[in-house]
Amino acid sequence: MALPLPTTMPLLCPIYLPGQEPVPPGTSDWEKQEMQTALRYQKYLGMAMESCPLKVVLSGGAGFALGGFFSLMSATFAYEDPLSRASSQLSTRAQTMFVFKEMGRNMWSSGKGFAKVGMIYSGVECCIEGYRAKNDITNAVSAGFLSGAILARNAGLKAAVGGGMAFAAFSGAIDWYMRKEPAE
């Protein structure tokens, strides 16, 4: 004997068509229209943040900034007296300009390297995630292996495999840590 279904399903989430969601009583038409506009913008921003080209550009920019910052910090700790590197025959102003130009070149070089690593890794991971249609640790490990192999390809096959394995281990460890349940 079949049980009659109730008119309202108590354990199911209600599903509403777009534009027909319930709103609090007293909501004006202008407020409803503004809510629809906000939801539309939220959808567009969500789609943009999930796109691979934007992820690659953001990772490249963050890598460039981080590399430049690391280079700046390492330059400040590298020498006790930065002016001693310059020729003692130069004026203080010329020595200072020499040191700042050298720091700028090092920051640019380090920033480009970090940007390259970030862009390659995020692009490969995004492509793998799009192909597999999953978001799990396998994506990070696979992207780490491919990225490490790409970055070390000029040194030969053995270096490419070693670089891929090292980058995969590092990527897997970071992804595992980030996905770990927080301690209560």
Secondary structure, DSSP 8 states (H G I E B T S, - for coil): ------SS-TTS-----TT-----TT--HHHHHHHHHHHHHHHHHHHHHT-HHHHHHHHHHHHHHHHHHHHHHHHHHH-S-GGGTS-TTS-HHHHHHHHHHHHHHHHHHHHHHHHHHHHHHHHHHHHHHHHHT--SHHHHHHHHHHHHHHHTGGG-HHHHHHHHHHHHHHHHHHHHHHHS----
